Amino acid sequence: DAMVIQNPRYQVTQFGKPVTLSCSQTLNHNVMYWYQQKSSQAPKLLFHYYDKDFNNEADTPDNFQSRRPNTSFCFLDIRSPGLGDAAMYLCATSRGDRELTETQYFGPGTRLLVL
Amino acid sequence: GDSVTQMEGPVTLSEEAFLTINCTYTATGYPSLFWYVQYPGEGLQLLLKATKADDKGSNKGFEATYRKETTSFHLEKGSVQVSDSAVYFCALSGRNFNKFYFGSGTKLNVKP
């Protein structure tokens, strides 16, 4: 089945220690998104890639970076995690066909714990 | 700007009860509307969607009708099950195709 895969499902890091979260997709979608979701809240968009074009949300802290080396993979790098960065991180994809409805398909998420 | 407002939870129902979760939206033009479900510890799963006025999305016994006149997309199910316990998010995709606007989520608890 075509899908969005996130690894690991749980990640523990130390305060200030860089961490990378991974996302891959078999849907061959052009657009990949990263969301941060804190407990009992809606997902908050951090940024997205439309193909190789990076689109950052205005309120995303500089501490968060992303890389998309190819169509299938996208990484979220947190350069110096703080306690407030503990959250569920969700990756999503969409086709990128601007003519039609853009449905987003989500991965299972990576829960990040910062000690 | 575009936005979505959902009824606050939690909503607690007995098994086989009727479910309604209200969702209203503000948007310019003709957005597409979605309901996503999130089970504990999981990502969001698309439950149903509607892309134009009067469309009805349906899946797994859940339904929602895109009502442009009332700017609403309420989620309904005739008979809920314990396994429907989850958080439900209403969302819209508007002029900016790559940006979703999510409601705050409504937690549903179904008791046996």
Interface residues (C-beta under 8 A of the other chain):
Chain A: V4 Q6 V31 Y33 S40 Q41 A42 P43 L45 H48 Y50 N55 L90 A92 S94 G96 R98 T101 E102 T103 Q104 Y105 F106 G107 P108 G109 R111
Chain B: S32 F34 Y36 G41 E42 G43 L44 Q45 L46 K49 T51 F89 S93 F97 N98 K99 F100 F102 G103 S104 G105 K107
